[in-house]
Amino acid sequence: MFGLESTVAPLPAPASRAAEGRLPGTSARRTEPAPAAALCPHRVARWAWGEGLRAGDAVALLVQDFGQAEAMRLGLSRLGLRVICPAGRRGAALAEGLAGAALVIADTHLADAYAEVMGRLATYPALWWNGPGADFASLDLALAELA
């Protein structure tokens, strides 16, 4: 157009399902595992409200997965909760970060780090476990019930 030539190559068309041997509307067996359910900030907010947390309360997150921590932070901040992410992961530094929390959400694989805090706090916040392996107070199960 207007005497200009394009140097951009056209994009290749995506392969159709018929070319893969599957026609639309037919079922195909999945070979890869199903993706893990994403953590929904709205469910976290509903769960926190049901736990009796209100604006101004502090919740400490001991969660290593940044995506999960961010979803939890968004859900908790919708209620006006203060979210604490302790800088130290061990001993006295962790105890100092947990001192003002009303509730702690901790990954199950950080149970040893949380056990080091025992005896260092005047009062202990409520504890909910995040991830596989929790026998009680499992955040995953509580959020699944809200679905």
N, C-alpha and C positions, 0 to 999 in steps of 0.2 A: 504494500500500500504506500502510496506517495513516493515510490522509487526506492524504498528501504528494503533491504533483505534481512531476514531474521536468521540468526545463527543458533537459535534455540532448537534443539531436536524435540520432536513430539514425544510425549510420555508413552511408554508401552501400555497397552490395555491389560488390565488384570486378567489372570487366568479364570475361566468360568468354572463353575462347579461341575458342569457336564464334562469338561475336559479332565477333571480329577476323578471321574468315574462315579460322581454322586450327582444326582439330579435334585433340583430344589424340591423340598417337601419330603425327601427320604431321610431316614435316620442313618447316622454314621456312628460307628463305635469310637469313643474318645480313647486315645492312647495316652495322652498326657494327663497328669493329675489336675483336678479342678483347682482353680486359684483360691487362695485363702480369702475368707470373707473380709471385706474392708471394714475397718472400725468407723462407725458413723457418729459424728459429733452430736447429732440430735439424740441418738440413743443414750450416749454418755450423759447428756444434760438431763434426760428423763430419769435415768438411773440415779444420778446424783440428787435430784429433787426428791425422789422416792426414799433415798437414804436420809433425808432430813437436812441436807446441806443447804445453807442459805447465803445470801450475799454477804461478803466479808469473811466467810470461813476460808481457811487455808487448806489446800490439798497438795501433798508432796508426791511427785512423780519420780519413781525409780525405774524408768523404762529406757532401754537402750535403743530400741527401734525408733528412729526419728519420725517416721510416718505415723506410727501409733501414738507417740508422745504428742505430736502436733494435733491429731484428731481429738485426743483427750483434752488437750489444753483449750481447743476451740469450744468443745462441748461444755467444759467447766466454766469457761469465761462467759458463756452466754447467761449463766446464772449470777454472775458478779462474784464468783469465787476467785480467791488469790491462788495462783498456781506456783508452787515452789519446785524448782529443779535443783536439788542440792549439788553444789560444786564438787564436794568430796564424796567419794564412793565408799570410803572405809572409815571406821573408828570414830574419833572425836569430830572430824569434819562432817561426817554424815549425821551424827547425833545433833550437832549444832543446826544443820539444815532442817531436821525433822522436829525441832523443839516446839515450834508454834503451830504445827499442822494438826488439823482436826481429823484428817484421814490420810492414809498412805496407800498409793497404788504401786506395787512392786512386781517386777518380773520374777517368775519362779526361779530362774537361774541366778538371781541375786539374793537368794535366801541366806547364804552364808554372810554376805555383807550386812544384811539386816540383823542377823543374829549377833554381830559384833556390837550393835547399838544397845543390846540388852544390858541394863544396869546403869546406863548413862543418862537416861531421861527421867524426869520427875513423874510425868504422866505419859502414857503411851497412846498414840492415836489409833483409831480403828484401822485395820489392815485388810486390803483386798489384793489378791494375787492375780497377776496378768500372765497368761500363757499356759501351755500344757503342763500337766502334772499337779495341779492344785486340787487337793482333796476337799477343801472347804473354802468359802469366801472367794469363789472364782468369778472374776469380772467377766470372763468370756461367757460363762453359763448365764450370769445375770443379764447380760446384754442380749443373749440369744432368746431369753424368755420375753423380752420386750419387742421382738420382731413380729 
